[in-house]
């Protein structure tokens, strides 16, 4: 559903790829630390662990949505608001990413971050 396959001219990226950039727009679901590690290589066990953490974050966000009002500096126009997807889409993206990490990790595949 959120594949990066076929959108790059210079790179061979198939439909099984999932870039961490999708997660950048999910700041209402993911904290900065969980987001930052999306750009780290992971051995299979770490991929499964990260996938579970993503699923937990999605479940938490669904049960206890955060206040998404813009901050004080954004309201004053001093800082640009971070671009984010609607909360329901953020939860869906994070769930899909969690399932993706678990799927490949359980099959013994390391996850190699691509920048």
Biopython code that builds the backbone (N, CA, C, O; Angstrom):
import numpy as np
from Bio.PDB.StructureBuilder import StructureBuilder

atoms = [
    (1, "UNK", "N", (0.818, -1.194, 0.000)),
    (1, "UNK", "CA", (0.000, 0.000, 0.000)),
    (1, "UNK", "C", (0.863, 1.260, 0.000)),
    (1, "UNK", "O", (0.506, 2.248, -0.641)),
    (2, "UNK", "N", (1.990, 1.240, 0.708)),
    (2, "UNK", "CA", (2.877, 2.397, 0.782)),
    (2, "UNK", "C", (4.243, 2.053, 0.207)),
    (2, "UNK", "O", (5.267, 2.342, 0.827)),
    (3, "UNK", "N", (4.267, 1.457, -0.937)),
    (3, "UNK", "CA", (5.516, 1.038, -1.571)),
    (3, "UNK", "C", (6.206, 2.208, -2.260)),
    (3, "UNK", "O", (5.566, 3.146, -2.735)),
    (4, "UNK", "N", (7.526, 2.122, -2.297)),
    (4, "UNK", "CA", (8.318, 3.087, -3.054)),
    (4, "UNK", "C", (8.751, 2.490, -4.388)),
    (4, "UNK", "O", (9.532, 3.099, -5.119)),
    (5, "UNK", "N", (8.253, 1.319, -4.701)),
    (5, "UNK", "CA", (8.631, 0.669, -5.940)),
    (5, "UNK", "C", (8.182, 1.437, -7.167)),
    (5, "UNK", "O", (7.044, 1.899, -7.246)),
    (6, "UNK", "N", (9.097, 1.567, -8.128)),
    (6, "UNK", "CA", (8.769, 2.162, -9.405)),
    (6, "UNK", "C", (8.702, 3.676, -9.455)),
    (6, "UNK", "O", (8.313, 4.228, -10.484)),
    (7, "UNK", "N", (9.068, 4.372, -8.379)),
    (7, "UNK", "CA", (8.962, 5.829, -8.426)),
    (7, "UNK", "C", (10.301, 6.519, -8.649)),
    (7, "UNK", "O", (10.364, 7.744, -8.755)),
    (8, "UNK", "N", (11.367, 5.737, -8.719)),
    (8, "UNK", "CA", (12.684, 6.331, -8.919)),
    (8, "UNK", "C", (13.221, 5.944, -10.292)),
    (8, "UNK", "O", (13.161, 4.776, -10.677)),
    (9, "UNK", "N", (13.739, 6.910, -11.024)),
    (9, "UNK", "CA", (14.263, 6.640, -12.359)),
    (9, "UNK", "C", (15.627, 5.963, -12.319)),
    (9, "UNK", "O", (15.909, 5.088, -13.137)),
    (10, "UNK", "N", (16.473, 6.361, -11.379)),
    (10, "UNK", "CA", (17.862, 5.909, -11.387)),
    (10, "UNK", "C", (18.131, 4.683, -10.529)),
    (10, "UNK", "O", (19.256, 4.183, -10.531)),
    (11, "UNK", "N", (17.161, 4.189, -9.811)),
    (11, "UNK", "CA", (17.410, 3.094, -8.882)),
    (11, "UNK", "C", (16.428, 1.959, -9.121)),
    (11, "UNK", "O", (15.285, 2.159, -9.533)),
    (12, "UNK", "N", (16.913, 0.787, -8.852)),
    (12, "UNK", "CA", (16.070, -0.397, -8.939)),
    (12, "UNK", "C", (15.387, -0.576, -7.589)),
    (12, "UNK", "O", (15.985, -1.134, -6.669)),
    (13, "UNK", "N", (14.173, -0.122, -7.455)),
    (13, "UNK", "CA", (13.416, -0.252, -6.217)),
    (13, "UNK", "C", (12.134, -0.990, -6.558)),
    (13, "UNK", "O", (11.311, -0.504, -7.335)),
    (14, "UNK", "N", (11.970, -2.183, -5.963)),
    (14, "UNK", "CA", (10.772, -2.955, -6.296)),
    (14, "UNK", "C", (9.630, -2.674, -5.325)),
    (14, "UNK", "O", (9.763, -1.880, -4.394)),
    (15, "UNK", "N", (8.518, -3.336, -5.562)),
    (15, "UNK", "CA", (7.311, -3.059, -4.783)),
    (15, "UNK", "C", (7.396, -3.517, -3.327)),
    (15, "UNK", "O", (6.507, -3.201, -2.537)),
    (16, "UNK", "N", (8.444, -4.252, -2.957)),
    (16, "UNK", "CA", (8.589, -4.677, -1.567)),
    (16, "UNK", "C", (9.348, -3.657, -0.719)),
    (16, "UNK", "O", (9.548, -3.878, 0.475)),
    (17, "UNK", "N", (9.770, -2.551, -1.318)),
    (17, "UNK", "CA", (10.538, -1.557, -0.558)),
    (17, "UNK", "C", (9.603, -0.668, 0.262)),
    (17, "UNK", "O", (8.441, -0.453, -0.084)),
    (18, "UNK", "N", (10.154, -0.171, 1.345)),
    (18, "UNK", "CA", (9.415, 0.765, 2.198)),
    (18, "UNK", "C", (10.433, 1.748, 2.743)),
    (18, "UNK", "O", (11.287, 1.373, 3.547)),
    (19, "UNK", "N", (10.357, 2.989, 2.322)),
    (19, "UNK", "CA", (11.321, 3.998, 2.771)),
    (19, "UNK", "C", (10.843, 4.650, 4.051)),
    (19, "UNK", "O", (9.651, 4.896, 4.235)),
    (20, "UNK", "N", (11.790, 4.926, 4.932)),
    (20, "UNK", "CA", (11.488, 5.579, 6.188)),
    (20, "UNK", "C", (10.874, 6.949, 6.018)),
    (20, "UNK", "O", (10.275, 7.481, 6.953)),
    (21, "UNK", "N", (11.013, 7.537, 4.825)),
    (21, "UNK", "CA", (10.428, 8.856, 4.576)),
    (21, "UNK", "C", (8.918, 8.870, 4.805)),
    (21, "UNK", "O", (8.362, 9.909, 5.160)),
    (22, "UNK", "N", (8.251, 7.743, 4.608)),
    (22, "UNK", "CA", (6.823, 7.690, 4.894)),
    (22, "UNK", "C", (6.565, 8.036, 6.361)),
    (22, "UNK", "O", (5.552, 8.651, 6.696)),
    (23, "UNK", "N", (7.488, 7.636, 7.225)),
    (23, "UNK", "CA", (7.296, 7.832, 8.660)),
    (23, "UNK", "C", (7.518, 9.271, 9.104)),
    (23, "UNK", "O", (7.085, 9.656, 10.190)),
    (24, "UNK", "N", (8.192, 10.076, 8.269)),
    (24, "UNK", "CA", (8.430, 11.475, 8.632)),
    (24, "UNK", "C", (7.134, 12.242, 8.867)),
    (24, "UNK", "O", (7.102, 13.163, 9.682)),
    (25, "UNK", "N", (6.094, 11.884, 8.183)),
    (25, "UNK", "CA", (4.818, 12.575, 8.320)),
    (25, "UNK", "C", (3.932, 11.985, 9.405)),
    (25, "UNK", "O", (2.731, 12.251, 9.439)),
    (26, "UNK", "N", (4.516, 11.184, 10.293)),
    (26, "UNK", "CA", (3.742, 10.485, 11.324)),
    (26, "UNK", "C", (4.139, 10.921, 12.730)),
    (26, "UNK", "O", (4.189, 10.103, 13.648)),
    (27, "UNK", "N", (4.418, 12.202, 12.894)),
    (27, "UNK", "CA", (4.872, 12.728, 14.176)),
    (27, "UNK", "C", (3.840, 12.722, 15.283)),
    (27, "UNK", "O", (4.183, 12.930, 16.447)),
    (28, "UNK", "N", (2.575, 12.485, 14.943)),
    (28, "UNK", "CA", (1.552, 12.366, 15.977)),
    (28, "UNK", "C", (1.474, 10.946, 16.527)),
    (28, "UNK", "O", (0.810, 10.701, 17.534)),
    (29, "UNK", "N", (2.151, 10.015, 15.869)),
    (29, "UNK", "CA", (2.144, 8.615, 16.284)),
    (29, "UNK", "C", (3.512, 8.206, 16.831)),
    (29, "UNK", "O", (3.598, 7.449, 17.798)),
    (30, "UNK", "N", (4.576, 8.707, 16.211)),
    (30, "UNK", "CA", (5.935, 8.302, 16.568)),
    (30, "UNK", "C", (6.665, 9.407, 17.318)),
    (30, "UNK", "O", (6.571, 10.583, 16.966)),
    (31, "UNK", "N", (7.395, 9.012, 18.359)),
    (31, "UNK", "CA", (8.265, 9.985, 19.008)),
    (31, "UNK", "C", (9.555, 10.101, 18.193)),
    (31, "UNK", "O", (9.806, 9.291, 17.301)),
    (32, "UNK", "N", (10.358, 11.095, 18.499)),
    (32, "UNK", "CA", (11.568, 11.367, 17.715)),
    (32, "UNK", "C", (12.543, 10.202, 17.724)),
    (32, "UNK", "O", (13.184, 9.925, 16.710)),
    (33, "UNK", "N", (12.664, 9.521, 18.844)),
    (33, "UNK", "CA", (13.606, 8.409, 18.949)),
    (33, "UNK", "C", (13.180, 7.238, 18.068)),
    (33, "UNK", "O", (14.001, 6.661, 17.355)),
    (34, "UNK", "N", (11.906, 6.893, 18.119)),
    (34, "UNK", "CA", (11.408, 5.786, 17.299)),
    (34, "UNK", "C", (11.510, 6.121, 15.817)),
    (34, "UNK", "O", (11.786, 5.246, 14.997)),
    (35, "UNK", "N", (11.291, 7.372, 15.479)),
    (35, "UNK", "CA", (11.428, 7.807, 14.096)),
    (35, "UNK", "C", (12.886, 7.773, 13.640)),
    (35, "UNK", "O", (13.177, 7.329, 12.529)),
    (36, "UNK", "N", (13.796, 8.236, 14.484)),
    (36, "UNK", "CA", (15.209, 8.327, 14.109)),
    (36, "UNK", "C", (15.807, 6.976, 13.741)),
    (36, "UNK", "O", (16.639, 6.900, 12.837)),
    (37, "UNK", "N", (15.404, 5.920, 14.415)),
    (37, "UNK", "CA", (16.005, 4.614, 14.140)),
    (37, "UNK", "C", (15.465, 3.961, 12.872)),
    (37, "UNK", "O", (15.910, 2.874, 12.501)),
    (38, "UNK", "N", (14.518, 4.605, 12.207)),
    (38, "UNK", "CA", (14.032, 4.087, 10.923)),
    (38, "UNK", "C", (15.141, 4.113, 9.874)),
    (38, "UNK", "O", (15.067, 3.398, 8.875)),
    (39, "UNK", "N", (16.170, 4.932, 10.096)),
    (39, "UNK", "CA", (17.267, 5.070, 9.139)),
    (39, "UNK", "C", (18.505, 4.316, 9.585)),
    (39, "UNK", "O", (19.620, 4.682, 9.214)),
    (40, "UNK", "N", (18.324, 3.269, 10.377)),
    (40, "UNK", "CA", (19.435, 2.421, 10.804)),
    (40, "UNK", "C", (19.262, 1.028, 10.206)),
    (40, "UNK", "O", (18.145, 0.527, 10.076)),
    (41, "UNK", "N", (20.386, 0.414, 9.845)),
    (41, "UNK", "CA", (20.346, -0.973, 9.386)),
    (41, "UNK", "C", (19.902, -1.850, 10.558)),
    (41, "UNK", "O", (20.195, -1.539, 11.713)),
    (42, "UNK", "N", (19.198, -2.945, 10.264)),
    (42, "UNK", "CA", (18.722, -3.827, 11.321)),
    (42, "UNK", "C", (18.907, -5.281, 10.916)),
    (42, "UNK", "O", (18.555, -5.687, 9.808)),
    (43, "UNK", "N", (19.466, -6.052, 11.834)),
    (43, "UNK", "CA", (19.488, -7.496, 11.647)),
    (43, "UNK", "C", (18.074, -8.022, 11.891)),
    (43, "UNK", "O", (17.248, -7.302, 12.451)),
    (44, "UNK", "N", (17.774, -9.258, 11.486)),
    (44, "UNK", "CA", (16.393, -9.749, 11.578)),
    (44, "UNK", "C", (15.735, -9.578, 12.947)),
    (44, "UNK", "O", (14.592, -9.127, 13.021)),
    (45, "UNK", "N", (16.429, -9.928, 14.030)),
    (45, "UNK", "CA", (15.816, -9.801, 15.360)),
    (45, "UNK", "C", (15.510, -8.338, 15.691)),
    (45, "UNK", "O", (14.473, -8.041, 16.283)),
    (46, "UNK", "N", (16.400, -7.435, 15.314)),
    (46, "UNK", "CA", (16.166, -6.007, 15.558)),
    (46, "UNK", "C", (15.015, -5.496, 14.694)),
    (46, "UNK", "O", (14.262, -4.620, 15.120)),
    (47, "UNK", "N", (14.877, -6.030, 13.500)),
    (47, "UNK", "CA", (13.769, -5.634, 12.621)),
    (47, "UNK", "C", (12.433, -6.036, 13.240)),
    (47, "UNK", "O", (11.476, -5.263, 13.223)),
    (48, "UNK", "N", (12.378, -7.245, 13.782)),
    (48, "UNK", "CA", (11.149, -7.716, 14.434)),
    (48, "UNK", "C", (10.833, -6.842, 15.646)),
    (48, "UNK", "O", (9.685, -6.445, 15.846)),
    (49, "UNK", "N", (11.836, -6.548, 16.441)),
    (49, "UNK", "CA", (11.651, -5.713, 17.623)),
    (49, "UNK", "C", (11.153, -4.313, 17.232)),
    (49, "UNK", "O", (10.245, -3.769, 17.861)),
    (50, "UNK", "N", (11.755, -3.750, 16.201)),
    (50, "UNK", "CA", (11.340, -2.423, 15.748)),
    (50, "UNK", "C", (9.910, -2.471, 15.194)),
    (50, "UNK", "O", (9.113, -1.570, 15.455)),
    (51, "UNK", "N", (9.593, -3.507, 14.443)),
    (51, "UNK", "CA", (8.239, -3.661, 13.922)),
    (51, "UNK", "C", (7.212, -3.722, 15.035)),
    (51, "UNK", "O", (6.140, -3.126, 14.930)),
    (52, "UNK", "N", (7.531, -4.434, 16.093)),
    (52, "UNK", "CA", (6.615, -4.515, 17.233)),
    (52, "UNK", "C", (6.461, -3.154, 17.917)),
    (52, "UNK", "O", (5.369, -2.793, 18.355)),
    (53, "UNK", "N", (7.560, -2.406, 18.005)),
    (53, "UNK", "CA", (7.502, -1.070, 18.606)),
    (53, "UNK", "C", (6.620, -0.141, 17.760)),
    (53, "UNK", "O", (5.876, 0.677, 18.301)),
    (54, "UNK", "N", (6.709, -0.273, 16.437)),
    (54, "UNK", "CA", (5.858, 0.531, 15.558)),
    (54, "UNK", "C", (4.388, 0.168, 15.742)),
    (54, "UNK", "O", (3.534, 1.052, 15.814)),
    (55, "UNK", "N", (4.090, -1.124, 15.817)),
    (55, "UNK", "CA", (2.707, -1.547, 16.016)),
    (55, "UNK", "C", (2.170, -1.050, 17.362)),
    (55, "UNK", "O", (1.015, -0.637, 17.463)),
    (56, "UNK", "N", (3.012, -1.093, 18.382)),
    (56, "UNK", "CA", (2.600, -0.603, 19.699)),
    (56, "UNK", "C", (2.310, 0.905, 19.655)),
    (56, "UNK", "O", (1.344, 1.378, 20.253)),
    (57, "UNK", "N", (3.158, 1.647, 18.941)),
    (57, "UNK", "CA", (2.939, 3.096, 18.809)),
    (57, "UNK", "C", (1.632, 3.382, 18.078)),
    (57, "UNK", "O", (0.898, 4.295, 18.456)),
    (58, "UNK", "N", (1.337, 2.613, 17.042)),
    (58, "UNK", "CA", (0.088, 2.803, 16.296)),
    (58, "UNK", "C", (-1.117, 2.500, 17.178)),
    (58, "UNK", "O", (-2.102, 3.238, 17.168)),
    (59, "UNK", "N", (-1.034, 1.413, 17.939)),
    (59, "UNK", "CA", (-2.144, 1.050, 18.823)),
    (59, "UNK", "C", (-2.351, 2.108, 19.901)),
    (59, "UNK", "O", (-3.487, 2.460, 20.217)),
    (60, "UNK", "N", (-1.269, 2.609, 20.459)),
    (60, "UNK", "CA", (-1.358, 3.645, 21.492)),
    (60, "UNK", "C", (-1.994, 4.911, 20.927)),
    (60, "UNK", "O", (-2.853, 5.520, 21.564)),
    (61, "UNK", "N", (-1.570, 5.301, 19.734)),
    (61, "UNK", "CA", (-2.123, 6.510, 19.106)),
    (61, "UNK", "C", (-3.608, 6.358, 18.802)),
    (61, "UNK", "O", (-4.371, 7.320, 18.891)),
    (62, "UNK", "N", (-4.005, 5.157, 18.446)),
    (62, "UNK", "CA", (-5.410, 4.925, 18.136)),
    (62, "UNK", "C", (-6.276, 4.978, 19.402)),
    (62, "UNK", "O", (-7.399, 5.483, 19.376)),
    (63, "UNK", "N", (-5.742, 4.454, 20.500)),
    (63, "UNK", "CA", (-6.497, 4.426, 21.749)),
    (63, "UNK", "C", (-6.458, 5.749, 22.501)),
    (63, "UNK", "O", (-7.409, 6.097, 23.201)),
    (64, "UNK", "N", (-5.357, 6.486, 22.359)),
    (64, "UNK", "CA", (-5.175, 7.755, 23.075)),
    (64, "UNK", "C", (-4.594, 8.794, 22.130)),
    (64, "UNK", "O", (-3.407, 9.107, 22.222)),
    (65, "UNK", "N", (-5.395, 9.333, 21.227)),
    (65, "UNK", "CA", (-4.869, 10.310, 20.268)),
    (65, "UNK", "C", (-4.243, 11.516, 20.984)),
    (65, "UNK", "O", (-4.726, 11.960, 22.026)),
    (66, "UNK", "N", (-3.172, 12.023, 20.405)),
    (66, "UNK", "CA", (-2.496, 13.190, 20.970)),
    (66, "UNK", "C", (-3.148, 14.467, 20.464)),
    (66, "UNK", "O", (-3.827, 14.472, 19.437)),
    (67, "UNK", "N", (-2.932, 15.541, 21.199)),
    (67, "UNK", "CA", (-3.408, 16.867, 20.798)),
    (67, "UNK", "C", (-2.554, 17.329, 19.623)),
    (67, "UNK", "O", (-1.336, 17.443, 19.761)),
    (68, "UNK", "N", (-3.159, 17.594, 18.484)),
    (68, "UNK", "CA", (-2.400, 17.951, 17.286)),
    (68, "UNK", "C", (-2.460, 19.441, 16.972)),
    (68, "UNK", "O", (-2.185, 19.846, 15.843)),
    (69, "UNK", "N", (-2.814, 20.257, 17.956)),
    (69, "UNK", "CA", (-2.839, 21.700, 17.724)),
    (69, "UNK", "C", (-1.428, 22.206, 17.497)),
    (69, "UNK", "O", (-0.494, 21.725, 18.138)),
    (70, "UNK", "N", (-1.252, 23.165, 16.600)),
    (70, "UNK", "CA", (0.093, 23.694, 16.350)),
    (70, "UNK", "C", (0.655, 24.381, 17.589)),
    (70, "UNK", "O", (-0.089, 24.945, 18.392)),
    (71, "UNK", "N", (1.969, 24.326, 17.734)),
    (71, "UNK", "CA", (2.638, 24.945, 18.868)),
    (71, "UNK", "C", (2.598, 26.467, 18.805)),
    (71, "UNK", "O", (2.189, 27.060, 17.807)),
    (72, "UNK", "N", (3.030, 27.068, 19.886)),
    (72, "UNK", "CA", (2.998, 28.522, 20.027)),
    (72, "UNK", "C", (3.781, 29.221, 18.914)),
    (72, "UNK", "O", (3.281, 30.175, 18.317)),
    (73, "UNK", "N", (5.001, 28.759, 18.629)),
    (73, "UNK", "CA", (5.822, 29.403, 17.596)),
    (73, "UNK", "C", (5.212, 29.254, 16.206)),
    (73, "UNK", "O", (5.356, 30.139, 15.363)),
    (74, "UNK", "N", (4.537, 28.145, 15.971)),
    (74, "UNK", "CA", (3.853, 27.942, 14.690)),
    (74, "UNK", "C", (2.688, 28.918, 14.573)),
    (74, "UNK", "O", (2.489, 29.532, 13.524)),
    (75, "UNK", "N", (1.921, 29.059, 15.646)),
    (75, "UNK", "CA", (0.780, 29.980, 15.619)),
    (75, "UNK", "C", (1.227, 31.429, 15.408)),
    (75, "UNK", "O", (0.502, 32.220, 14.805)),
    (76, "UNK", "N", (2.413, 31.774, 15.902)),
    (76, "UNK", "CA", (2.939, 33.120, 15.696)),
    (76, "UNK", "C", (3.540, 33.308, 14.302)),
    (76, "UNK", "O", (3.841, 34.431, 13.897)),
    (77, "UNK", "N", (3.712, 32.218, 13.581)),
    (77, "UNK", "CA", (4.300, 32.290, 12.250)),
    (77, "UNK", "C", (5.814, 32.334, 12.259)),
    (77, "UNK", "O", (6.431, 32.662, 11.246)),
    (78, "UNK", "N", (6.420, 32.008, 13.391)),
    (78, "UNK", "CA", (7.875, 32.046, 13.511)),
    (78, "UNK", "C", (8.534, 30.735, 13.080)),
    (78, "UNK", "O", (9.716, 30.707, 12.736)),
    (79, "UNK", "N", (7.765, 29.667, 13.102)),
    (79, "UNK", "CA", (8.261, 28.346, 12.723)),
    (79, "UNK", "C", (7.220, 27.706, 11.821)),
    (79, "UNK", "O", (6.018, 27.814, 12.062)),
    (80, "UNK", "N", (7.697, 27.041, 10.784)),
    (80, "UNK", "CA", (6.787, 26.337, 9.879)),
    (80, "UNK", "C", (6.354, 25.020, 10.519)),
    (80, "UNK", "O", (7.185, 24.292, 11.062)),
    (81, "UNK", "N", (5.090, 24.719, 10.458)),
    (81, "UNK", "CA", (4.568, 23.472, 11.010)),
    (81, "UNK", "C", (5.095, 22.291, 10.203)),
    (81, "UNK", "O", (5.210, 22.360, 8.979)),
    (82, "UNK", "N", (5.412, 21.211, 10.904)),
    (82, "UNK", "CA", (5.865, 19.996, 10.227)),
    (82, "UNK", "C", (4.706, 19.433, 9.406)),
    (82, "UNK", "O", (3.560, 19.411, 9.856)),
    (83, "UNK", "N", (5.024, 18.984, 8.204)),
    (83, "UNK", "CA", (3.984, 18.392, 7.367)),
    (83, "UNK", "C", (3.654, 17.006, 7.904)),
    (83, "UNK", "O", (4.533, 16.167, 8.097)),
    (84, "UNK", "N", (2.377, 16.792, 8.137)),
    (84, "UNK", "CA", (1.940, 15.514, 8.678)),
    (84, "UNK", "C", (0.705, 15.044, 7.936)),
    (84, "UNK", "O", (-0.088, 15.836, 7.426)),
    (85, "UNK", "N", (0.571, 13.723, 7.893)),
    (85, "UNK", "CA", (-0.618, 13.104, 7.325)),
    (85, "UNK", "C", (-1.743, 13.192, 8.358)),
    (85, "UNK", "O", (-1.468, 13.391, 9.541)),
    (86, "UNK", "N", (-2.999, 13.050, 7.940)),
    (86, "UNK", "CA", (-4.094, 12.956, 8.917)),
    (86, "UNK", "C", (-3.818, 11.793, 9.878)),
    (86, "UNK", "O", (-3.189, 10.808, 9.492)),
    (87, "UNK", "N", (-4.286, 11.905, 11.124)),
    (87, "UNK", "CA", (-3.964, 10.918, 12.148)),
    (87, "UNK", "C", (-4.319, 9.499, 11.722)),
    (87, "UNK", "O", (-3.526, 8.583, 11.937)),
    (88, "UNK", "N", (-5.478, 9.295, 11.131)),
    (88, "UNK", "CA", (-5.870, 7.940, 10.720)),
    (88, "UNK", "C", (-4.884, 7.368, 9.701)),
    (88, "UNK", "O", (-4.586, 6.174, 9.727)),
    (89, "UNK", "N", (-4.384, 8.210, 8.813)),
    (89, "UNK", "CA", (-3.410, 7.756, 7.823)),
    (89, "UNK", "C", (-2.051, 7.501, 8.478)),
    (89, "UNK", "O", (-1.349, 6.560, 8.108)),
    (90, "UNK", "N", (-1.684, 8.331, 9.442)),
    (90, "UNK", "CA", (-0.436, 8.114, 10.173)),
    (90, "UNK", "C", (-0.455, 6.746, 10.857)),
    (90, "UNK", "O", (0.510, 5.985, 10.781)),
    (91, "UNK", "N", (-1.555, 6.454, 11.514)),
    (91, "UNK", "CA", (-1.684, 5.159, 12.198)),
    (91, "UNK", "C", (-1.571, 4.027, 11.196)),
    (91, "UNK", "O", (-0.905, 3.027, 11.465)),
    (92, "UNK", "N", (-2.208, 4.168, 10.050)),
    (92, "UNK", "CA", (-2.159, 3.138, 9.014)),
    (92, "UNK", "C", (-0.735, 2.957, 8.483)),
    (92, "UNK", "O", (-0.279, 1.827, 8.310)),
    (93, "UNK", "N", (-0.040, 4.049, 8.226)),
    (93, "UNK", "CA", (1.332, 3.975, 7.715)),
    (93, "UNK", "C", (2.237, 3.290, 8.728)),
    (93, "UNK", "O", (3.027, 2.421, 8.362)),
    (94, "UNK", "N", (2.132, 3.669, 9.996)),
    (94, "UNK", "CA", (2.978, 3.081, 11.030)),
    (94, "UNK", "C", (2.662, 1.601, 11.191)),
    (94, "UNK", "O", (3.575, 0.798, 11.386)),
    (95, "UNK", "N", (1.400, 1.225, 11.113)),
    (95, "UNK", "CA", (1.033, -0.201, 11.195)),
    (95, "UNK", "C", (1.618, -0.986, 10.016)),
    (95, "UNK", "O", (2.177, -2.069, 10.192)),
    (96, "UNK", "N", (1.480, -0.426, 8.826)),
    (96, "UNK", "CA", (2.024, -1.104, 7.642)),
    (96, "UNK", "C", (3.542, -1.277, 7.775)),
    (96, "UNK", "O", (4.082, -2.332, 7.442)),
    (97, "UNK", "N", (4.220, -0.241, 8.260)),
    (97, "UNK", "CA", (5.668, -0.335, 8.443)),
    (97, "UNK", "C", (6.007, -1.394, 9.478)),
    (97, "UNK", "O", (6.941, -2.172, 9.285)),
    (98, "UNK", "N", (5.259, -1.433, 10.573)),
    (98, "UNK", "CA", (5.498, -2.440, 11.607)),
    (98, "UNK", "C", (5.338, -3.844, 11.063)),
    (98, "UNK", "O", (6.167, -4.716, 11.322)),
    (99, "UNK", "N", (4.282, -4.061, 10.316)),
    (99, "UNK", "CA", (4.052, -5.385, 9.710)),
    (99, "UNK", "C", (5.160, -5.732, 8.723)),
    (99, "UNK", "O", (5.599, -6.880, 8.656)),
    (100, "UNK", "N", (5.610, -4.744, 7.962)),
    (100, "UNK", "CA", (6.667, -4.952, 6.972)),
    (100, "UNK", "C", (7.960, -5.387, 7.663)),
    (100, "UNK", "O", (8.596, -6.350, 7.236)),
    (101, "UNK", "N", (8.347, -4.688, 8.720)),
    (101, "UNK", "CA", (9.564, -5.057, 9.460)),
    (101, "UNK", "C", (9.452, -6.464, 10.025)),
    (101, "UNK", "O", (10.391, -7.253, 9.923)),
    (102, "UNK", "N", (8.323, -6.778, 10.612)),
    (102, "UNK", "CA", (8.147, -8.111, 11.200)),
    (102, "UNK", "C", (8.162, -9.182, 10.117)),
    (102, "UNK", "O", (8.802, -10.219, 10.285)),
    (103, "UNK", "N", (7.468, -8.945, 9.012)),
    (103, "UNK", "CA", (7.416, -9.922, 7.916)),
    (103, "UNK", "C", (8.819, -10.291, 7.449)),
    (103, "UNK", "O", (9.158, -11.472, 7.371)),
    (104, "UNK", "N", (9.638, -9.282, 7.137)),
    (104, "UNK", "CA", (10.966, -9.565, 6.610)),
    (104, "UNK", "C", (11.908, -10.078, 7.691)),
    (104, "UNK", "O", (12.742, -10.942, 7.422)),
    (105, "UNK", "N", (11.788, -9.564, 8.897)),
    (105, "UNK", "CA", (12.637, -10.041, 9.984)),
    (105, "UNK", "C", (12.382, -11.499, 10.320)),
    (105, "UNK", "O", (13.324, -12.259, 10.543)),
    (106, "UNK", "N", (11.114, -11.896, 10.360)),
    (106, "UNK", "CA", (10.769, -13.289, 10.653)),
    (106, "UNK", "C", (11.258, -14.248, 9.578)),
    (106, "UNK", "O", (11.402, -15.445, 9.829)),
    (107, "UNK", "N", (11.508, -13.740, 8.409)),
    (107, "UNK", "CA", (12.005, -14.570, 7.314)),
    (107, "UNK", "C", (13.526, -14.518, 7.198)),
    (107, "UNK", "O", (14.104, -14.998, 6.223)),
    (108, "UNK", "N", (14.168, -13.924, 8.218)),
    (108, "UNK", "CA", (15.619, -13.917, 8.284)),
    (108, "UNK", "C", (16.311, -12.845, 7.463)),
    (108, "UNK", "O", (17.523, -12.915, 7.259)),
    (109, "UNK", "N", (15.575, -11.865, 6.990)),
    (109, "UNK", "CA", (16.165, -10.816, 6.163)),
    (109, "UNK", "C", (16.616, -9.636, 7.018)),
    (109, "UNK", "O", (15.832, -9.117, 7.813)),
    (110, "UNK", "N", (17.857, -9.209, 6.869)),
    (110, "UNK", "CA", (18.271, -7.972, 7.522)),
    (110, "UNK", "C", (17.650, -6.796, 6.754)),
    (110, "UNK", "O", (17.345, -6.911, 5.567)),
    (111, "UNK", "N", (17.474, -5.697, 7.429)),
    (111, "UNK", "CA", (16.926, -4.507, 6.800)),
    (111, "UNK", "C", (18.078, -3.536, 6.584)),
    (111, "UNK", "O", (18.769, -3.140, 7.524)),
    (112, "UNK", "N", (18.263, -3.172, 5.353)),
    (112, "UNK", "CA", (19.340, -2.256, 5.006)),
    (112, "UNK", "C", (18.733, -0.894, 4.689)),
    (112, "UNK", "O", (17.962, -0.746, 3.741)),
    (113, "UNK", "N", (19.091, 0.085, 5.490)),
    (113, "UNK", "CA", (18.566, 1.436, 5.264)),
    (113, "UNK", "C", (19.109, 1.971, 3.964)),
    (113, "UNK", "O", (20.281, 1.776, 3.640)),
    (114, "UNK", "N", (18.261, 2.644, 3.223)),
    (114, "UNK", "CA", (18.658, 3.230, 1.946)),
    (114, "UNK", "C", (18.394, 4.717, 2.024)),
    (114, "UNK", "O", (17.285, 5.145, 2.345)),
    (115, "UNK", "N", (19.403, 5.494, 1.732)),
    (115, "UNK", "CA", (19.284, 6.938, 1.907)),
    (115, "UNK", "C", (19.109, 7.620, 0.577)),
    (115, "UNK", "O", (18.991, 8.844, 0.521)),
]
sb = StructureBuilder()
sb.init_structure("model")
sb.init_model(0)
sb.init_chain("A")
sb.init_seg("    ")
for serial, (resi, resn, name, xyz) in enumerate(atoms, 1):
    if name == "N":
        sb.init_residue(resn, " ", resi, " ")
    sb.init_atom(name, np.array(xyz, "f"), 0.0, 1.0, " ", f" {name:<3s}", serial, name[0])
structure = sb.get_structure()
